[in-house]
Amino acid sequence: MLYRLINILSQWAIPIFILFIMTYGYIKKIKIYEVFVEGAKIGFFTSVRIIPYLMAVMVSVGIFRASGAMDLFISLLAPLTRITGIPAEVLPMAIIRPLSGGGAQGIMVEIFKTYGPDSCLGRIAATMNGATDTTLYILAVYFGSVGIKNTRHALPAGLFADLTGFIASVIAVKLLLM
């Protein structure tokens, strides 16, 4: 019964939300279509402005992986991961995730194919995917699109949050799911 109710609510959530927005706009006498078109124009120009930042991130990730630098970095961290109990197989995802969500998804799929999604490594990768973010991507795209040059504490705070999410993913999976 509860499953059926949740299923019905999930099917109607977006149409109800759109109807709510249209009704609210009508009551407030807002020209909904004109506002929507204006927002779409702004979105298009923002997309064009962030293309150089997107390209920089994508090329950087590609060079990092193709050059072998990631493999070298992982081999340097392997002794530390053995001591702490962190599986070295998930390090590529931890390294790429702050740079690229798509790259991290690719690594997660590789882990799934190799070890299985229900394996310890698969669960850590999936949990890490939800517990971390694409910090450098976000800084490059969003800060770049509005012209912010000095990120101040955003970079260290974001990377610290990613590290915390990575460690918490390993601990949570090992304690709760295995």
Secondary structure, DSSP 4 states (H G I P E B T S, - for coil): -HHHHHHHHHHHHHHHHHHHHHHHHHHTT--HHHHHHHHHHHHHHHHHHHHHHHHHHHHHHHHHHHTTHHHHHHHHHHHHHHHHT--GGGHHHHHHTTT-HHHHHHHHHHHHHHH-TTSHHHHHHHHHHHH---HHHHIIIIIHHTT----TTHHHHHHHHHHHHHHHHHHHIIIII-
